[in-house]
Amino acid sequence: MALILPVTDPRGAHAIAERIRKAVGAAAHACEQGRLTVTVSIGVATWPGPGDAPEALLEAADKALYRAKQGGRNRVSAANPASPGGQRDLRFGLPGSPG
C-alpha cells in the first residue's frame, strides 16, 4: 500500500505514518483462537527533488520499509537523510511517541 500526501512535508509524513502504526497496533480482532493484534512497519520517503523519477521515490520508500522490518518491525523508518529522524527509528523522535 502507498499513500501519496501532496503538500505534506517530511515531518508531517512521519507524523501520519506514526499515527497509522499506532492505530493498527491498537486494534484488536476477534478470532476463534482469541484476540488477535497486528503491527505494521512503514517506510517513508519524500520526493527526492526536481527532475528525479517517481521510481526513485518508490525505491527509497521500499528500502526504508525493509530497514524498518530489519530493525525489529512495528516501526517507521525514513528514507531521506534530510527527513526528521533520518534513518533511525522514528518512534523516539516525535512528540507523543512511545519512546
N, CA, C and O atoms as CSV, one atom per row, in Angstrom:
chain,resi,resn,atom,element,x,y,z
A,1,MET,N,N,0.843,-1.161,0.000
A,1,MET,CA,C,0.000,0.000,0.000
A,1,MET,C,C,0.895,1.232,0.000
A,1,MET,O,O,1.959,1.232,0.619
A,2,ALA,N,N,0.478,2.243,-0.669
A,2,ALA,CA,C,1.212,3.503,-0.699
A,2,ALA,C,C,0.249,4.649,-0.439
A,2,ALA,O,O,-0.901,4.618,-0.877
A,3,LEU,N,N,0.716,5.641,0.264
A,3,LEU,CA,C,-0.045,6.868,0.460
A,3,LEU,C,C,0.693,7.988,-0.246
A,3,LEU,O,O,1.906,8.134,-0.093
A,4,ILE,N,N,-0.022,8.762,-1.005
A,4,ILE,CA,C,0.529,9.943,-1.651
A,4,ILE,C,C,-0.030,11.132,-0.871
A,4,ILE,O,O,-1.244,11.326,-0.805
A,5,LEU,N,N,0.853,11.914,-0.289
A,5,LEU,CA,C,0.435,13.016,0.563
A,5,LEU,C,C,0.961,14.338,0.002
A,5,LEU,O,O,1.972,14.855,0.478
A,6,PRO,N,N,0.277,14.888,-1.009
A,6,PRO,CA,C,0.746,16.158,-1.551
A,6,PRO,C,C,0.641,17.252,-0.486
A,6,PRO,O,O,-0.217,17.190,0.394
A,7,VAL,N,N,1.485,18.212,-0.572
A,7,VAL,CA,C,1.518,19.345,0.353
A,7,VAL,C,C,1.752,18.860,1.786
A,7,VAL,O,O,1.202,19.417,2.736
A,8,THR,N,N,2.570,17.822,1.930
A,8,THR,CA,C,2.934,17.302,3.247
A,8,THR,C,C,4.450,17.264,3.329
A,8,THR,O,O,5.116,16.636,2.505
A,9,ASP,N,N,4.985,17.941,4.332
A,9,ASP,CA,C,6.436,17.953,4.490
A,9,ASP,C,C,6.894,16.663,5.166
A,9,ASP,O,O,6.060,15.884,5.629
A,10,PRO,N,N,8.206,16.423,5.232
A,10,PRO,CA,C,8.694,15.173,5.832
A,10,PRO,C,C,8.199,14.957,7.263
A,10,PRO,O,O,7.822,13.839,7.616
A,11,ARG,N,N,8.194,15.995,8.086
A,11,ARG,CA,C,7.729,15.836,9.471
A,11,ARG,C,C,6.258,15.418,9.499
A,11,ARG,O,O,5.869,14.558,10.289
A,12,GLY,N,N,5.447,16.029,8.637
A,12,GLY,CA,C,4.034,15.663,8.575
A,12,GLY,C,C,3.839,14.231,8.097
A,12,GLY,O,O,2.977,13.515,8.607
A,13,ALA,N,N,4.630,13.816,7.126
A,13,ALA,CA,C,4.536,12.439,6.632
A,13,ALA,C,C,4.896,11.451,7.736
A,13,ALA,O,O,4.257,10.407,7.873
A,14,HIS,N,N,5.916,11.779,8.519
A,14,HIS,CA,C,6.298,10.902,9.630
A,14,HIS,C,C,5.209,10.838,10.691
A,14,HIS,O,O,4.919,9.773,11.235
A,15,ALA,N,N,4.616,11.972,10.975
A,15,ALA,CA,C,3.551,12.006,11.983
A,15,ALA,C,C,2.362,11.156,11.534
A,15,ALA,O,O,1.785,10.423,12.337
A,16,ILE,N,N,1.999,11.250,10.272
A,16,ILE,CA,C,0.886,10.446,9.746
A,16,ILE,C,C,1.243,8.963,9.802
A,16,ILE,O,O,0.421,8.146,10.216
A,17,ALA,N,N,2.446,8.613,9.395
A,17,ALA,CA,C,2.875,7.212,9.434
A,17,ALA,C,C,2.854,6.679,10.865
A,17,ALA,O,O,2.443,5.542,11.101
A,18,GLU,N,N,3.287,7.477,11.797
A,18,GLU,CA,C,3.292,7.058,13.201
A,18,GLU,C,C,1.871,6.864,13.725
A,18,GLU,O,O,1.614,5.919,14.470
A,19,ARG,N,N,0.948,7.744,13.345
A,19,ARG,CA,C,-0.453,7.579,13.762
A,19,ARG,C,C,-1.036,6.295,13.189
A,19,ARG,O,O,-1.769,5.587,13.879
A,20,ILE,N,N,-0.719,5.990,11.939
A,20,ILE,CA,C,-1.192,4.742,11.323
A,20,ILE,C,C,-0.617,3.548,12.074
A,20,ILE,O,O,-1.346,2.606,12.384
A,21,ARG,N,N,0.681,3.574,12.370
A,21,ARG,CA,C,1.324,2.476,13.091
A,21,ARG,C,C,0.653,2.241,14.438
A,21,ARG,O,O,0.375,1.099,14.803
A,22,LYS,N,N,0.394,3.304,15.171
A,22,LYS,CA,C,-0.244,3.184,16.481
A,22,LYS,C,C,-1.673,2.657,16.369
A,22,LYS,O,O,-2.084,1.812,17.165
A,23,ALA,N,N,-2.433,3.149,15.391
A,23,ALA,CA,C,-3.824,2.722,15.225
A,23,ALA,C,C,-3.910,1.244,14.865
A,23,ALA,O,O,-4.758,0.524,15.393
A,24,VAL,N,N,-3.046,0.792,13.977
A,24,VAL,CA,C,-3.043,-0.623,13.600
A,24,VAL,C,C,-2.704,-1.476,14.814
A,24,VAL,O,O,-3.358,-2.492,15.048
A,25,GLY,N,N,-1.709,-1.091,15.584
A,25,GLY,CA,C,-1.305,-1.861,16.757
A,25,GLY,C,C,-2.347,-1.869,17.870
A,25,GLY,O,O,-2.411,-2.813,18.657
A,26,ALA,N,N,-3.158,-0.824,17.937
A,26,ALA,CA,C,-4.172,-0.725,18.993
A,26,ALA,C,C,-5.450,-1.503,18.666
A,26,ALA,O,O,-6.235,-1.810,19.563
A,27,ALA,N,N,-5.655,-1.817,17.412
A,27,ALA,CA,C,-6.873,-2.526,17.007
A,27,ALA,C,C,-6.782,-3.996,17.398
A,27,ALA,O,O,-5.747,-4.636,17.212
A,28,ALA,N,N,-7.864,-4.517,17.936
A,28,ALA,CA,C,-7.942,-5.938,18.298
A,28,ALA,C,C,-8.979,-6.602,17.400
A,28,ALA,O,O,-10.034,-6.036,17.114
A,29,HIS,N,N,-8.660,-7.792,16.970
A,29,HIS,CA,C,-9.550,-8.533,16.075
A,29,HIS,C,C,-9.913,-9.856,16.744
A,29,HIS,O,O,-9.038,-10.610,17.172
A,30,ALA,N,N,-11.198,-10.122,16.826
A,30,ALA,CA,C,-11.665,-11.371,17.429
A,30,ALA,C,C,-11.546,-12.508,16.414
A,30,ALA,O,O,-11.932,-12.370,15.253
A,31,CYS,N,N,-11.010,-13.617,16.870
A,31,CYS,CA,C,-10.942,-14.807,16.028
A,31,CYS,C,C,-11.160,-16.029,16.928
A,31,CYS,O,O,-11.251,-15.896,18.149
A,32,GLU,N,N,-11.242,-17.195,16.334
A,32,GLU,CA,C,-11.515,-18.410,17.102
A,32,GLU,C,C,-10.474,-18.665,18.183
A,32,GLU,O,O,-10.797,-19.220,19.233
A,33,GLN,N,N,-9.243,-18.272,17.941
A,33,GLN,CA,C,-8.168,-18.503,18.904
A,33,GLN,C,C,-8.113,-17.419,19.989
A,33,GLN,O,O,-7.304,-17.513,20.912
A,34,GLY,N,N,-8.949,-16.411,19.887
A,34,GLY,CA,C,-8.960,-15.324,20.859
A,34,GLY,C,C,-8.686,-13.992,20.199
A,34,GLY,O,O,-8.995,-13.784,19.026
A,35,ARG,N,N,-8.110,-13.109,20.959
A,35,ARG,CA,C,-7.832,-11.749,20.496
A,35,ARG,C,C,-6.559,-11.736,19.643
A,35,ARG,O,O,-5.519,-12.251,20.054
A,36,LEU,N,N,-6.656,-11.147,18.465
A,36,LEU,CA,C,-5.535,-11.065,17.555
A,36,LEU,C,C,-5.150,-9.599,17.362
A,36,LEU,O,O,-6.001,-8.765,17.055
A,37,THR,N,N,-3.883,-9.294,17.539
A,37,THR,CA,C,-3.390,-7.958,17.238
A,37,THR,C,C,-2.311,-8.069,16.167
A,37,THR,O,O,-1.614,-9.078,16.068
A,38,VAL,N,N,-2.190,-7.036,15.385
A,38,VAL,CA,C,-1.179,-6.998,14.337
A,38,VAL,C,C,-0.391,-5.696,14.452
A,38,VAL,O,O,-0.833,-4.739,15.088
A,39,THR,N,N,0.763,-5.679,13.837
A,39,THR,CA,C,1.572,-4.469,13.795
A,39,THR,C,C,1.908,-4.166,12.342
A,39,THR,O,O,1.655,-4.976,11.450
A,40,VAL,N,N,2.477,-2.998,12.122
A,40,VAL,CA,C,2.830,-2.587,10.768
A,40,VAL,C,C,4.176,-1.879,10.794
A,40,VAL,O,O,4.474,-1.109,11.707
A,41,SER,N,N,4.971,-2.151,9.787
A,41,SER,CA,C,6.213,-1.423,9.564
A,41,SER,C,C,5.974,-0.494,8.380
A,41,SER,O,O,5.311,-0.868,7.413
A,42,ILE,N,N,6.517,0.722,8.460
A,42,ILE,CA,C,6.252,1.721,7.429
A,42,ILE,C,C,7.558,2.365,6.990
A,42,ILE,O,O,8.380,2.762,7.815
A,43,GLY,N,N,7.731,2.460,5.693
A,43,GLY,CA,C,8.852,3.195,5.114
A,43,GLY,C,C,8.347,4.513,4.553
A,43,GLY,O,O,7.377,4.538,3.795
A,44,VAL,N,N,8.996,5.603,4.920
A,44,VAL,CA,C,8.581,6.935,4.489
A,44,VAL,C,C,9.662,7.539,3.596
A,44,VAL,O,O,10.848,7.499,3.923
A,45,ALA,N,N,9.241,8.089,2.483
A,45,ALA,CA,C,10.161,8.806,1.600
A,45,ALA,C,C,9.476,10.063,1.102
A,45,ALA,O,O,8.269,10.065,0.861
A,46,THR,N,N,10.231,11.112,0.950
A,46,THR,CA,C,9.697,12.340,0.374
A,46,THR,C,C,10.317,12.524,-0.999
A,46,THR,O,O,11.368,11.957,-1.300
A,47,TRP,N,N,9.665,13.314,-1.821
A,47,TRP,CA,C,10.111,13.479,-3.196
A,47,TRP,C,C,11.590,13.847,-3.204
A,47,TRP,O,O,11.998,14.806,-2.548
A,48,PRO,N,N,12.397,13.082,-3.951
A,48,PRO,CA,C,13.844,13.299,-3.936
A,48,PRO,C,C,14.283,14.669,-4.433
A,48,PRO,O,O,15.282,15.195,-3.942
A,49,GLY,N,N,13.587,15.257,-5.374
A,49,GLY,CA,C,13.985,16.567,-5.871
A,49,GLY,C,C,13.571,16.755,-7.312
A,49,GLY,O,O,13.107,15.815,-7.957
A,50,PRO,N,N,13.733,17.950,-7.814
A,50,PRO,CA,C,13.321,18.224,-9.189
A,50,PRO,C,C,14.069,17.328,-10.176
A,50,PRO,O,O,15.277,17.124,-10.058
A,51,GLY,N,N,13.339,16.808,-11.135
A,51,GLY,CA,C,13.949,16.008,-12.185
A,51,GLY,C,C,14.126,14.542,-11.855
A,51,GLY,O,O,14.435,13.752,-12.747
A,52,ASP,N,N,13.942,14.149,-10.604
A,52,ASP,CA,C,14.079,12.737,-10.242
A,52,ASP,C,C,12.818,11.981,-10.632
A,52,ASP,O,O,11.715,12.526,-10.596
A,53,ALA,N,N,12.993,10.739,-10.999
A,53,ALA,CA,C,11.881,9.908,-11.460
A,53,ALA,C,C,11.042,9.418,-10.281
A,53,ALA,O,O,11.576,9.214,-9.191
A,54,PRO,N,N,9.743,9.228,-10.482
A,54,PRO,CA,C,8.883,8.680,-9.431
A,54,PRO,C,C,9.369,7.316,-8.935
A,54,PRO,O,O,9.166,6.964,-7.773
A,55,GLU,N,N,10.007,6.557,-9.817
A,55,GLU,CA,C,10.517,5.248,-9.423
A,55,GLU,C,C,11.549,5.372,-8.305
A,55,GLU,O,O,11.649,4.489,-7.453
A,56,ALA,N,N,12.312,6.459,-8.305
A,56,ALA,CA,C,13.312,6.683,-7.257
A,56,ALA,C,C,12.640,6.872,-5.912
A,56,ALA,O,O,13.151,6.411,-4.891
A,57,LEU,N,N,11.508,7.542,-5.899
A,57,LEU,CA,C,10.757,7.741,-4.664
A,57,LEU,C,C,10.241,6.408,-4.127
A,57,LEU,O,O,10.357,6.132,-2.933
A,58,LEU,N,N,9.673,5.583,-5.004
A,58,LEU,CA,C,9.175,4.272,-4.584
A,58,LEU,C,C,10.307,3.382,-4.084
A,58,LEU,O,O,10.150,2.671,-3.091
A,59,GLU,N,N,11.437,3.421,-4.763
A,59,GLU,CA,C,12.577,2.619,-4.335
A,59,GLU,C,C,13.076,3.061,-2.957
A,59,GLU,O,O,13.422,2.225,-2.122
A,60,ALA,N,N,13.113,4.366,-2.721
A,60,ALA,CA,C,13.555,4.877,-1.423
A,60,ALA,C,C,12.601,4.446,-0.314
A,60,ALA,O,O,13.041,4.051,0.766
A,61,ALA,N,N,11.296,4.520,-0.574
A,61,ALA,CA,C,10.310,4.094,0.420
A,61,ALA,C,C,10.415,2.596,0.683
A,61,ALA,O,O,10.291,2.156,1.825
A,62,ASP,N,N,10.640,1.819,-0.361
A,62,ASP,CA,C,10.780,0.369,-0.221
A,62,ASP,C,C,11.995,0.025,0.644
A,62,ASP,O,O,11.914,-0.840,1.517
A,63,LYS,N,N,13.106,0.696,0.401
A,63,LYS,CA,C,14.307,0.451,1.206
A,63,LYS,C,C,14.080,0.837,2.661
A,63,LYS,O,O,14.540,0.146,3.570
A,64,ALA,N,N,13.376,1.935,2.880
A,64,ALA,CA,C,13.071,2.356,4.253
A,64,ALA,C,C,12.164,1.334,4.935
A,64,ALA,O,O,12.329,1.056,6.123
A,65,LEU,N,N,11.220,0.781,4.200
A,65,LEU,CA,C,10.337,-0.250,4.754
A,65,LEU,C,C,11.140,-1.467,5.199
A,65,LEU,O,O,10.944,-1.970,6.305
A,66,TYR,N,N,12.030,-1.934,4.354
A,66,TYR,CA,C,12.832,-3.102,4.727
A,66,TYR,C,C,13.752,-2.799,5.895
A,66,TYR,O,O,14.017,-3.677,6.717
A,67,ARG,N,N,14.244,-1.568,5.981
A,67,ARG,CA,C,15.058,-1.172,7.125
A,67,ARG,C,C,14.222,-1.206,8.413
A,67,ARG,O,O,14.714,-1.612,9.466
A,68,ALA,N,N,12.972,-0.781,8.321
A,68,ALA,CA,C,12.075,-0.827,9.483
A,68,ALA,C,C,11.841,-2.272,9.915
A,68,ALA,O,O,11.853,-2.573,11.108
A,69,LYS,N,N,11.631,-3.150,8.968
A,69,LYS,CA,C,11.414,-4.565,9.292
A,69,LYS,C,C,12.662,-5.175,9.909
A,69,LYS,O,O,12.569,-5.923,10.883
A,70,GLN,N,N,13.817,-4.868,9.360
A,70,GLN,CA,C,15.066,-5.415,9.887
A,70,GLN,C,C,15.377,-4.865,11.274
A,70,GLN,O,O,16.073,-5.509,12.059
A,71,GLY,N,N,14.868,-3.686,11.572
A,71,GLY,CA,C,15.120,-3.057,12.868
A,71,GLY,C,C,14.243,-3.596,13.987
A,71,GLY,O,O,14.368,-3.151,15.128
A,72,GLY,N,N,13.373,-4.528,13.695
A,72,GLY,CA,C,12.549,-5.127,14.725
A,72,GLY,C,C,11.066,-5.046,14.460
A,72,GLY,O,O,10.270,-5.434,15.315
A,73,ARG,N,N,10.681,-4.566,13.333
A,73,ARG,CA,C,9.281,-4.439,12.934
A,73,ARG,C,C,8.536,-3.440,13.804
A,73,ARG,O,O,9.083,-2.928,14.781
A,74,ASN,N,N,7.277,-3.162,13.444
A,74,ASN,CA,C,6.435,-2.212,14.163
A,74,ASN,C,C,7.151,-0.868,14.329
A,74,ASN,O,O,7.190,-0.304,15.423
A,75,ARG,N,N,7.714,-0.370,13.232
A,75,ARG,CA,C,8.482,0.874,13.243
A,75,ARG,C,C,8.185,1.711,12.017
A,75,ARG,O,O,7.623,1.241,11.028
A,76,VAL,N,N,8.580,2.964,12.118
A,76,VAL,CA,C,8.578,3.871,10.982
A,76,VAL,C,C,10.034,4.203,10.700
A,76,VAL,O,O,10.772,4.595,11.604
A,77,SER,N,N,10.446,4.048,9.455
A,77,SER,CA,C,11.814,4.350,9.063
A,77,SER,C,C,11.794,5.334,7.895
A,77,SER,O,O,11.008,5.188,6.959
A,78,ALA,N,N,12.673,6.341,7.962
A,78,ALA,CA,C,12.743,7.355,6.913
A,78,ALA,C,C,13.817,7.005,5.895
A,78,ALA,O,O,14.879,6.491,6.246
A,79,ALA,N,N,13.532,7.286,4.643
A,79,ALA,CA,C,14.492,7.029,3.575
A,79,ALA,C,C,15.419,8.209,3.347
A,79,ALA,O,O,16.586,8.026,3.001
A,80,ASN,N,N,14.915,9.403,3.536
A,80,ASN,CA,C,15.659,10.599,3.187
A,80,ASN,C,C,16.482,11.106,4.361
A,80,ASN,O,O,15.927,11.362,5.430
A,81,PRO,N,N,17.789,11.257,4.191
A,81,PRO,CA,C,18.619,11.765,5.281
A,81,PRO,C,C,18.160,13.122,5.797
A,81,PRO,O,O,18.370,13.442,6.967
A,82,ALA,N,N,17.536,13.923,4.938
A,82,ALA,CA,C,17.074,15.245,5.365
A,82,ALA,C,C,15.771,15.173,6.157
A,82,ALA,O,O,15.356,16.163,6.760
A,83,SER,N,N,15.125,14.008,6.160
A,83,SER,CA,C,13.874,13.861,6.883
A,83,SER,C,C,14.128,13.845,8.378
A,83,SER,O,O,15.205,13.443,8.816
A,84,PRO,N,N,13.141,14.282,9.178
A,84,PRO,CA,C,13.304,14.198,10.620
A,84,PRO,C,C,13.563,12.751,11.010
A,84,PRO,O,O,12.824,11.862,10.586
A,85,GLY,N,N,14.559,12.502,11.780
A,85,GLY,CA,C,14.873,11.147,12.201
A,85,GLY,C,C,15.773,10.410,11.253
A,85,GLY,O,O,16.305,9.358,11.608
A,86,GLY,N,N,15.965,10.921,10.061
A,86,GLY,CA,C,16.836,10.263,9.090
A,86,GLY,C,C,16.499,8.801,8.941
A,86,GLY,O,O,15.374,8.451,8.585
A,87,GLN,N,N,17.478,7.932,9.214
A,87,GLN,CA,C,17.251,6.506,9.046
A,87,GLN,C,C,17.091,5.801,10.380
A,87,GLN,O,O,17.221,4.579,10.438
A,88,ARG,N,N,16.819,6.515,11.434
A,88,ARG,CA,C,16.670,5.861,12.727
A,88,ARG,C,C,15.200,5.565,13.008
A,88,ARG,O,O,14.323,5.951,12.235
A,89,ASP,N,N,14.944,4.892,14.095
A,89,ASP,CA,C,13.592,4.535,14.489
A,89,ASP,C,C,12.871,5.800,14.942
A,89,ASP,O,O,13.251,6.413,15.939
A,90,LEU,N,N,11.841,6.182,14.216
A,90,LEU,CA,C,11.178,7.450,14.490
A,90,LEU,C,C,10.223,7.407,15.665
A,90,LEU,O,O,9.697,8.449,16.057
A,91,ARG,N,N,9.980,6.239,16.241
A,91,ARG,CA,C,9.105,6.194,17.412
A,91,ARG,C,C,9.676,7.040,18.533
A,91,ARG,O,O,8.936,7.458,19.424
A,92,PHE,N,N,10.971,7.302,18.512
A,92,PHE,CA,C,11.601,8.049,19.570
A,92,PHE,C,C,11.848,9.505,19.199
A,92,PHE,O,O,12.386,10.258,20.011
A,93,GLY,N,N,11.472,9.919,17.997
A,93,GLY,CA,C,11.804,11.259,17.543
A,93,GLY,C,C,10.654,12.231,17.451
A,93,GLY,O,O,10.881,13.413,17.194
A,94,LEU,N,N,9.425,11.785,17.650
A,94,LEU,CA,C,8.282,12.670,17.503
A,94,LEU,C,C,7.598,12.912,18.843
A,94,LEU,O,O,7.535,12.012,19.681
A,95,PRO,N,N,7.083,14.126,19.048
A,95,PRO,CA,C,6.355,14.394,20.295
A,95,PRO,C,C,5.200,13.417,20.470
A,95,PRO,O,O,4.474,13.136,19.516
A,96,GLY,N,N,5.031,12.908,21.663
A,96,GLY,CA,C,3.955,11.979,21.964
A,96,GLY,C,C,4.222,10.554,21.531
A,96,GLY,O,O,3.338,9.704,21.637
A,97,SER,N,N,5.427,10.270,21.041
A,97,SER,CA,C,5.742,8.910,20.614
A,97,SER,C,C,6.044,8.051,21.825
A,97,SER,O,O,6.395,8.575,22.882
A,98,PRO,N,N,5.912,6.721,21.689
A,98,PRO,CA,C,6.020,5.829,22.838
A,98,PRO,C,C,7.425,5.694,23.405
A,98,PRO,O,O,7.583,5.115,24.480
A,99,GLY,N,N,8.434,6.194,22.742
A,99,GLY,CA,C,9.809,6.013,23.185
A,99,GLY,C,C,10.123,6.820,24.381
A,99,GLY,O,O,11.248,6.776,24.877
